[in-house]
Amino acid sequence: MELIHTYSDGSKLFKMSALALIRIPIWKGNRIIDLEHVKNIKESVDFKAYLLDSGYKTIQYDELDENNKPVKKTYIIDGQHRISVVSDYFENIEDVKDFLVTVTEIKVESETDAIEYFNKINNVKPIQFKEDPNLIVNKYLQRLIASYPVKSKLFRNGVTKRPYLSVDKFREALIKKVDNLKKISIEKFIKECKTINTKTIQELEIRSLNEKEKEIKIINKILELDFALAWDDKFKWLDMILTD
């Protein structure tokens, strides 16, 4: 991976192997892949994927592991449809050679920053196919995260443990209920989440008085943070908010 240029916004343009590029995971807030769009791209380059050698964008941020140690992670945030074509090229065509591509990478501090960057990219370069569940969820998720203190890092990417909330798991839970999610306003969703948080805190305060409580350490940490949305890491409480 070779640095070519650093832009004024801090993002950097790199030159790298196409094979290395397709190994980078796709950011989970991205659109659900459109197979028809992939097919159109493939046909537009006459199945010569090496022509798709520019325009990719990645984000990099620190994810906290289970021991609260930062681990640098990189994700594709723009170009997933072209990458699908490139991946297919290497998997299904014999004796193909690796080729170089250019990639713009920017460092972000949080999932909220990632969503803002994604929105910025797609406002400049709008995609024609309709808004999908991930984009709907992004709007709710971004506002909910912003309603809590940033420095506390209550919402975390990657592998995390209670009392911190896994953004990846929460996103998956919201996508499953996206049809009901979009029926309520973002403001109401946040209000309902706060109500659930308060109710759960009150229940855990009572449980904390029990000396034999098995999960007392997690409960005490939740009470210290005043944040209980991750107490149920299956997020079954969403059923109370997002009902038919």
Phi and psi in degrees as GROMACS dihedral restraints (atoms count N, CA, C in turn):
[ dihedral_restraints ]
;  ai    aj    ak    al  type     phi  dphi    fc
    3     4     5     6     1  -119.5    20    10
    4     5     6     7     1   126.9    20    10
    6     7     8     9     1   -73.1    20    10
    7     8     9    10     1   128.3    20    10
    9    10    11    12     1  -104.7    20    10
   10    11    12    13     1   -42.6    20    10
   12    13    14    15     1  -159.3    20    10
   13    14    15    16     1   147.9    20    10
   15    16    17    18     1  -112.9    20    10
   16    17    18    19     1   124.4    20    10
   18    19    20    21     1   -84.5    20    10
   19    20    21    22     1   168.0    20    10
   21    22    23    24     1   -65.8    20    10
   22    23    24    25     1   -24.3    20    10
   24    25    26    27     1   -86.1    20    10
   25    26    27    28     1     4.0    20    10
   27    28    29    30     1    93.6    20    10
   28    29    30    31     1   -11.9    20    10
   30    31    32    33     1   -71.6    20    10
   31    32    33    34     1   155.2    20    10
   33    34    35    36     1  -127.3    20    10
   34    35    36    37     1   140.5    20    10
   36    37    38    39     1   -97.4    20    10
   37    38    39    40     1   122.9    20    10
   39    40    41    42     1  -117.4    20    10
   40    41    42    43     1   156.2    20    10
   42    43    44    45     1  -110.7    20    10
   43    44    45    46     1   131.0    20    10
   45    46    47    48     1  -151.1    20    10
   46    47    48    49     1   171.0    20    10
   48    49    50    51     1   -71.4    20    10
   49    50    51    52     1   139.1    20    10
   51    52    53    54     1   -64.3    20    10
   52    53    54    55     1   -36.2    20    10
   54    55    56    57     1   -63.9    20    10
   55    56    57    58     1   -37.4    20    10
   57    58    59    60     1   -69.1    20    10
   58    59    60    61     1   -37.7    20    10
   60    61    62    63     1   -61.1    20    10
   61    62    63    64     1   -45.0    20    10
   63    64    65    66     1   -72.5    20    10
   64    65    66    67     1    -9.3    20    10
   66    67    68    69     1   -85.4    20    10
   67    68    69    70     1   -11.9    20    10
   69    70    71    72     1   -76.7    20    10
   70    71    72    73     1   129.2    20    10
   72    73    74    75     1   -67.9    20    10
   73    74    75    76     1   153.6    20    10
   75    76    77    78     1   -81.0    20    10
   76    77    78    79     1   135.3    20    10
   78    79    80    81     1   -60.3    20    10
   79    80    81    82     1   133.6    20    10
   81    82    83    84     1   -71.6    20    10
   82    83    84    85     1   -12.1    20    10
   84    85    86    87     1   -86.6    20    10
   85    86    87    88     1     1.8    20    10
   87    88    89    90     1   -71.7    20    10
   88    89    90    91     1   166.7    20    10
   90    91    92    93     1   -61.3    20    10
   91    92    93    94     1   151.7    20    10
   93    94    95    96     1   -67.1    20    10
   94    95    96    97     1   132.3    20    10
   96    97    98    99     1   -62.4    20    10
   97    98    99   100     1   137.3    20    10
   99   100   101   102     1  -102.3    20    10
  100   101   102   103     1   107.3    20    10
  102   103   104   105     1   -65.4    20    10
  103   104   105   106     1   -29.8    20    10
  105   106   107   108     1   -67.8    20    10
  106   107   108   109     1   -38.0    20    10
  108   109   110   111     1   -65.6    20    10
  109   110   111   112     1   -40.0    20    10
  111   112   113   114     1   -60.6    20    10
  112   113   114   115     1   -45.6    20    10
  114   115   116   117     1   -59.4    20    10
  115   116   117   118     1   -42.8    20    10
  117   118   119   120     1   -64.5    20    10
  118   119   120   121     1   -39.7    20    10
  120   121   122   123     1   -64.1    20    10
  121   122   123   124     1   -44.9    20    10
  123   124   125   126     1   -58.8    20    10
  124   125   126   127     1   -44.4    20    10
  126   127   128   129     1   -70.4    20    10
  127   128   129   130     1   -32.2    20    10
  129   130   131   132     1   -67.6    20    10
  130   131   132   133     1   -26.5    20    10
  132   133   134   135     1  -103.6    20    10
  133   134   135   136     1    11.4    20    10
  135   136   137   138     1    56.4    20    10
  136   137   138   139     1    38.9    20    10
  138   139   140   141     1    65.1    20    10
  139   140   141   142     1    12.6    20    10
  141   142   143   144     1   -96.5    20    10
  142   143   144   145     1    84.2    20    10
  144   145   146   147     1   -63.5    20    10
  145   146   147   148     1   -22.3    20    10
  147   148   149   150     1   -64.7    20    10
  148   149   150   151     1   -12.1    20    10
  150   151   152   153     1   -76.4    20    10
  151   152   153   154     1   -16.5    20    10
  153   154   155   156     1   -91.5    20    10
  154   155   156   157     1    69.1    20    10
  156   157   158   159     1  -111.0    20    10
  157   158   159   160     1    15.8    20    10
  159   160   161   162     1  -154.5    20    10
  160   161   162   163     1   167.7    20    10
  162   163   164   165     1    90.4    20    10
  163   164   165   166     1     4.3    20    10
  165   166   167   168     1   -79.5    20    10
  166   167   168   169     1   147.6    20    10
  168   169   170   171     1  -131.7    20    10
  169   170   171   172     1   138.0    20    10
  171   172   173   174     1  -127.9    20    10
  172   173   174   175     1   157.3    20    10
  174   175   176   177     1  -117.7    20    10
  175   176   177   178     1   152.0    20    10
  177   178   179   180     1  -134.2    20    10
  178   179   180   181     1   131.0    20    10
  180   181   182   183     1  -148.4    20    10
  181   182   183   184     1   166.1    20    10
  183   184   185   186     1   -86.3    20    10
  184   185   186   187     1   123.4    20    10
  186   187   188   189     1  -100.8    20    10
  187   188   189   190     1   140.3    20    10
  189   190   191   192     1   -88.4    20    10
  190   191   192   193     1   126.8    20    10
  192   193   194   195     1   -80.3    20    10
  193   194   195   196     1  -172.7    20    10
  195   196   197   198     1   -64.1    20    10
  196   197   198   199     1   -18.3    20    10
  198   199   200   201     1  -101.2    20    10
  199   200   201   202     1    14.8    20    10
  201   202   203   204     1    62.4    20    10
  202   203   204   205     1    28.1    20    10
  204   205   206   207     1   -99.5    20    10
  205   206   207   208     1   134.2    20    10
  207   208   209   210     1   -70.4    20    10
  208   209   210   211     1   135.6    20    10
  210   211   212   213     1  -127.7    20    10
  211   212   213   214     1   124.6    20    10
  213   214   215   216     1   -72.4    20    10
  214   215   216   217     1   129.2    20    10
  216   217   218   219     1  -128.1    20    10
  217   218   219   220     1   143.0    20    10
  219   220   221   222     1  -122.2    20    10
  220   221   222   223     1   138.9    20    10
  222   223   224   225     1  -136.8    20    10
  223   224   225   226     1   146.9    20    10
  225   226   227   228     1   -74.8    20    10
  226   227   228   229     1   123.8    20    10
  228   229   230   231     1  -112.3    20    10
  229   230   231   232     1   -15.1    20    10
  231   232   233   234     1  -149.1    20    10
  232   233   234   235     1   127.2    20    10
  234   235   236   237     1   116.1    20    10
  235   236   237   238     1    12.4    20    10
  237   238   239   240     1   -64.2    20    10
  238   239   240   241     1   -30.6    20    10
  240   241   242   243     1   -71.6    20    10
  241   242   243   244     1   -39.6    20    10
  243   244   245   246     1   -67.5    20    10
  244   245   246   247     1   -37.4    20    10
  246   247   248   249     1   -64.2    20    10
  247   248   249   250     1   -35.2    20    10
  249   250   251   252     1   -61.1    20    10
  250   251   252   253     1   -39.6    20    10
  252   253   254   255     1   -66.2    20    10
  253   254   255   256     1   -43.8    20    10
  255   256   257   258     1   -63.9    20    10
  256   257   258   259     1   -42.1    20    10
  258   259   260   261     1   -61.1    20    10
  259   260   261   262     1   -43.9    20    10
  261   262   263   264     1   -62.9    20    10
  262   263   264   265     1   -35.8    20    10
  264   265   266   267     1   -60.5    20    10
  265   266   267   268     1   -47.5    20    10
  267   268   269   270     1   -72.0    20    10
  268   269   270   271     1   -31.2    20    10
  270   271   272   273     1   -79.2    20    10
  271   272   273   274     1   -32.1    20    10
  273   274   275   276     1  -116.2    20    10
  274   275   276   277     1    -5.4    20    10
  276   277   278   279     1  -113.6    20    10
  277   278   279   280     1   127.8    20    10
  279   280   281   282     1   -74.6    20    10
  280   281   282   283     1   147.7    20    10
  282   283   284   285     1    58.2    20    10
  283   284   285   286     1    30.5    20    10
  285   286   287   288     1   -81.8    20    10
  286   287   288   289     1   150.2    20    10
  288   289   290   291     1  -101.7    20    10
  289   290   291   292     1   148.6    20    10
  291   292   293   294     1   -64.1    20    10
  292   293   294   295     1   155.6    20    10
  294   295   296   297     1  -142.9    20    10
  295   296   297   298     1   164.8    20    10
  297   298   299   300     1   -90.6    20    10
  298   299   300   301     1   145.5    20    10
  300   301   302   303     1  -133.3    20    10
  301   302   303   304     1   160.5    20    10
  303   304   305   306     1  -107.6    20    10
  304   305   306   307     1   140.1    20    10
  306   307   308   309     1  -136.0    20    10
  307   308   309   310     1   133.9    20    10
  309   310   311   312     1   -99.7    20    10
  310   311   312   313     1   124.6    20    10
  312   313   314   315     1  -117.8    20    10
  313   314   315   316     1   139.0    20    10
  315   316   317   318     1  -133.4    20    10
  316   317   318   319     1   143.3    20    10
  318   319   320   321     1   -90.8    20    10
  319   320   321   322     1   134.7    20    10
  321   322   323   324     1  -124.3    20    10
  322   323   324   325     1   160.5    20    10
  324   325   326   327     1   -94.4    20    10
  325   326   327   328     1   -23.7    20    10
  327   328   329   330     1  -157.8    20    10
  328   329   330   331     1   175.6    20    10
  330   331   332   333     1   -64.4    20    10
  331   332   333   334     1   -35.0    20    10
  333   334   335   336     1   -61.5    20    10
  334   335   336   337     1   -43.8    20    10
  336   337   338   339     1   -63.0    20    10
  337   338   339   340     1   -38.6    20    10
  339   340   341   342     1   -62.8    20    10
  340   341   342   343     1   -43.2    20    10
  342   343   344   345     1   -64.8    20    10
  343   344   345   346     1   -41.9    20    10
  345   346   347   348     1   -61.7    20    10
  346   347   348   349     1   -41.7    20    10
  348   349   350   351     1   -66.2    20    10
  349   350   351   352     1   -42.2    20    10
  351   352   353   354     1   -59.2    20    10
  352   353   354   355     1   -45.3    20    10
  354   355   356   357     1   -63.8    20    10
  355   356   357   358     1   -39.2    20    10
  357   358   359   360     1   -62.6    20    10
  358   359   360   361     1   -45.3    20    10
  360   361   362   363     1   -58.9    20    10
  361   362   363   364     1   -45.6    20    10
  363   364   365   366     1   -82.6    20    10
  364   365   366   367     1   -13.2    20    10
  366   367   368   369     1   -75.6    20    10
  367   368   369   370     1   -34.6    20    10
  369   370   371   372     1   -75.2    20    10
  370   371   372   373     1   -39.0    20    10
  372   373   374   375     1  -127.6    20    10
  373   374   375   376     1    75.5    20    10
  375   376   377   378     1   -64.8    20    10
  376   377   378   379     1   145.3    20    10
  378   379   380   381     1   -97.9    20    10
  379   380   381   382     1   146.1    20    10
  381   382   383   384     1   -80.3    20    10
  382   383   384   385     1   -31.9    20    10
  384   385   386   387     1   -74.5    20    10
  385   386   387   388     1   154.7    20    10
  387   388   389   390     1   -65.9    20    10
  388   389   390   391     1   159.6    20    10
  390   391   392   393     1   -59.1    20    10
  391   392   393   394     1   135.8    20    10
  393   394   395   396     1  -112.2    20    10
  394   395   396   397     1   176.7    20    10
  396   397   398   399     1   -54.4    20    10
  397   398   399   400     1   -39.9    20    10
  399   400   401   402     1   -60.7    20    10
  400   401   402   403     1   -39.2    20    10
  402   403   404   405     1   -70.0    20    10
  403   404   405   406     1   -35.4    20    10
  405   406   407   408     1   -65.6    20    10
  406   407   408   409     1   -47.3    20    10
  408   409   410   411     1   -60.9    20    10
  409   410   411   412     1   -38.9    20    10
  411   412   413   414     1   -53.4    20    10
  412   413   414   415     1   -41.9    20    10
  414   415   416   417     1   -63.2    20    10
  415   416   417   418     1   -44.3    20    10
  417   418   419   420     1   -70.4    20    10
  418   419   420   421     1   -43.0    20    10
  420   421   422   423     1   -64.7    20    10
  421   422   423   424     1   -43.2    20    10
  423   424   425   426     1   -60.1    20    10
  424   425   426   427     1   -45.4    20    10
  426   427   428   429     1   -70.5    20    10
  427   428   429   430     1   -37.7    20    10
  429   430   431   432     1   -65.0    20    10
  430   431   432   433     1   -46.2    20    10
  432   433   434   435     1   -59.4    20    10
  433   434   435   436     1   -42.4    20    10
  435   436   437   438     1   -67.3    20    10
  436   437   438   439     1   -16.9    20    10
  438   439   440   441     1   -82.3    20    10
  439   440   441   442     1    -3.9    20    10
  441   442   443   444     1  -114.9    20    10
  442   443   444   445     1   156.5    20    10
  444   445   446   447     1   -58.7    20    10
  445   446   447   448     1   126.8    20    10
  447   448   449   450     1   -63.3    20    10
  448   449   450   451     1   -42.4    20    10
  450   451   452   453     1   -63.3    20    10
  451   452   453   454     1   -23.7    20    10
  453   454   455   456     1   -73.4    20    10
  454   455   456   457     1   -21.0    20    10
  456   457   458   459     1    50.4    20    10
  457   458   459   460     1    51.3    20    10
  459   460   461   462     1   -72.8    20    10
  460   461   462   463     1   -29.1    20    10
  462   463   464   465     1  -104.0    20    10
  463   464   465   466     1   122.7    20    10
  465   466   467   468     1  -130.6    20    10
  466   467   468   469     1   145.7    20    10
  468   469   470   471     1   -86.0    20    10
  469   470   471   472     1   160.3    20    10
  471   472   473   474     1    71.6    20    10
  472   473   474   475     1  -153.4    20    10
  474   475   476   477     1   -75.5    20    10
  475   476   477   478     1   126.0    20    10
  477   478   479   480     1  -150.1    20    10
  478   479   480   481     1   165.0    20    10
  480   481   482   483     1  -122.9    20    10
  481   482   483   484     1   155.6    20    10
  483   484   485   486     1   -56.3    20    10
  484   485   486   487     1   144.9    20    10
  486   487   488   489     1   -87.4    20    10
  487   488   489   490     1     0.6    20    10
  489   490   491   492     1   -80.6    20    10
  490   491   492   493     1   147.1    20    10
  492   493   494   495     1   -97.4    20    10
  493   494   495   496     1   129.4    20    10
  495   496   497   498     1   -78.0    20    10
  496   497   498   499     1   115.0    20    10
  498   499   500   501     1   -61.4    20    10
  499   500   501   502     1   -38.9    20    10
  501   502   503   504     1   -62.8    20    10
  502   503   504   505     1   -46.8    20    10
  504   505   506   507     1   -66.6    20    10
  505   506   507   508     1   -39.6    20    10
  507   508   509   510     1   -66.9    20    10
  508   509   510   511     1   -39.7    20    10
  510   511   512   513     1   -60.7    20    10
  511   512   513   514     1   -44.0    20    10
  513   514   515   516     1   -60.8    20    10
  514   515   516   517     1   -41.3    20    10
  516   517   518   519     1   -64.8    20    10
  517   518   519   520     1   -39.5    20    10
  519   520   521   522     1   -69.8    20    10
  520   521   522   523     1   -38.1    20    10
  522   523   524   525     1   -62.5    20    10
  523   524   525   526     1   -37.3    20    10
  525   526   527   528     1   -63.3    20    10
  526   527   528   529     1   -24.4    20    10
  528   529   530   531     1  -115.9    20    10
  529   530   531   532     1    22.9    20    10
  531   532   533   534     1   -62.2    20    10
  532   533   534   535     1   -31.9    20    10
  534   535   536   537     1   -63.0    20    10
  535   536   537   538     1   -36.3    20    10
  537   538   539   540     1   -81.2    20    10
  538   539   540   541     1   -33.2    20    10
  540   541   542   543     1   -57.9    20    10
  541   542   543   544     1   -45.8    20    10
  543   544   545   546     1   -73.7    20    10
  544   545   546   547     1    -3.4    20    10
  546   547   548   549     1   -83.1    20    10
  547   548   549   550     1   -16.4    20    10
  549   550   551   552     1  -114.6    20    10
  550   551   552   553     1   156.0    20    10
  552   553   554   555     1   -72.7    20    10
  553   554   555   556     1   159.4    20    10
  555   556   557   558     1   -62.0    20    10
  556   557   558   559     1   -40.2    20    10
  558   559   560   561     1   -61.4    20    10
  559   560   561   562     1   -42.8    20    10
  561   562   563   564     1   -67.5    20    10
  562   563   564   565     1   -39.7    20    10
  564   565   566   567     1   -59.1    20    10
  565   566   567   568     1   -46.4    20    10
  567   568   569   570     1   -64.0    20    10
  568   569   570   571     1   -42.5    20    10
  570   571   572   573     1   -60.3    20    10
  571   572   573   574     1   -43.2    20    10
  573   574   575   576     1   -66.7    20    10
  574   575   576   577     1   -38.4    20    10
  576   577   578   579     1   -63.1    20    10
  577   578   579   580     1   -41.0    20    10
  579   580   581   582     1   -65.0    20    10
  580   581   582   583     1   -37.0    20    10
  582   583   584   585     1   -65.1    20    10
  583   584   585   586     1   -44.5    20    10
  585   586   587   588     1   -60.8    20    10
  586   587   588   589     1   -41.8    20    10
  588   589   590   591     1   -60.2    20    10
  589   590   591   592     1   -47.4    20    10
  591   592   593   594     1   -62.6    20    10
  592   593   594   595     1   -44.6    20    10
  594   595   596   597     1   -62.2    20    10
  595   596   597   598     1   -43.3    20    10
  597   598   599   600     1   -67.2    20    10
  598   599   600   601     1   -39.0    20    10
  600   601   602   603     1   -59.2    20    10
  601   602   603   604     1   -44.1    20    10
  603   604   605   606     1   -62.1    20    10
  604   605   606   607     1   -40.8    20    10
  606   607   608   609     1   -67.1    20    10
  607   608   609   610     1   -38.4    20    10
  609   610   611   612     1   -73.8    20    10
  610   611   612   613     1   -28.6    20    10
  612   613   614   615     1   -61.5    20    10
  613   614   615   616     1   -38.5    20    10
  615   616   617   618     1   -68.9    20    10
  616   617   618   619     1   -44.1    20    10
  618   619   620   621     1   -64.0    20    10
  619   620   621   622     1   -30.6    20    10
  621   622   623   624     1   -66.5    20    10
  622   623   624   625     1   -16.7    20    10
  624   625   626   627     1   -80.0    20    10
  625   626   627   628     1   -12.5    20    10
  627   628   629   630     1   -87.4    20    10
  628   629   630   631     1   114.2    20    10
  630   631   632   633     1   -65.0    20    10
  631   632   633   634     1   -21.4    20    10
  633   634   635   636     1   -94.6    20    10
  634   635   636   637     1     5.7    20    10
  636   637   638   639     1   -60.3    20    10
  637   638   639   640     1   122.7    20    10
  639   640   641   642     1   -67.0    20    10
  640   641   642   643     1   -34.3    20    10
  642   643   644   645     1  -104.3    20    10
  643   644   645   646     1    34.5    20    10
  645   646   647   648     1   -61.0    20    10
  646   647   648   649     1   -35.0    20    10
  648   649   650   651     1   -64.0    20    10
  649   650   651   652     1   -45.7    20    10
  651   652   653   654     1   -66.5    20    10
  652   653   654   655     1   -42.1    20    10
  654   655   656   657     1   -59.9    20    10
  655   656   657   658     1   -45.7    20    10
  657   658   659   660     1   -62.8    20    10
  658   659   660   661     1   -36.9    20    10
  660   661   662   663     1   -69.0    20    10
  661   662   663   664     1   -38.5    20    10
  663   664   665   666     1   -61.6    20    10
  664   665   666   667     1   -44.4    20    10
  666   667   668   669     1   -65.7    20    10
  667   668   669   670     1   -36.2    20    10
  669   670   671   672     1   -64.4    20    10
  670   671   672   673     1   -40.8    20    10
  672   673   674   675     1   -83.4    20    10
  673   674   675   676     1   -16.4    20    10
  675   676   677   678     1    57.8    20    10
  676   677   678   679     1    41.2    20    10
  678   679   680   681     1  -141.5    20    10
  679   680   681   682     1   115.3    20    10
  681   682   683   684     1  -125.4    20    10
  682   683   684   685     1    10.6    20    10
  684   685   686   687     1   -66.8    20    10
  685   686   687   688     1   -20.1    20    10
  687   688   689   690     1   -97.9    20    10
  688   689   690   691     1     3.2    20    10
  690   691   692   693     1   -56.0    20    10
  691   692   693   694     1   -47.3    20    10
  693   694   695   696     1   -96.1    20    10
  694   695   696   697     1    99.5    20    10
  696   697   698   699     1   -78.2    20    10
  697   698   699   700     1     4.1    20    10
  699   700   701   702     1   -95.4    20    10
  700   701   702   703     1    -9.2    20    10
  702   703   704   705     1    56.8    20    10
  703   704   705   706     1    41.9    20    10
  705   706   707   708     1   -66.5    20    10
  706   707   708   709     1   -19.8    20    10
  708   709   710   711     1   -64.6    20    10
  709   710   711   712     1   -16.5    20    10
  711   712   713   714     1   -63.0    20    10
  712   713   714   715     1   -25.4    20    10
  714   715   716   717     1   -60.9    20    10
  715   716   717   718     1   -30.3    20    10
  717   718   719   720     1   -74.9    20    10
  718   719   720   721     1   -25.7    20    10
  720   721   722   723     1   -93.7    20    10
  721   722   723   724     1   -43.4    20    10
  723   724   725   726     1  -108.1    20    10
  724   725   726   727     1    74.1    20    10
  726   727   728   729     1  -101.1    20    10
  727   728   729   730     1   157.5    20    10
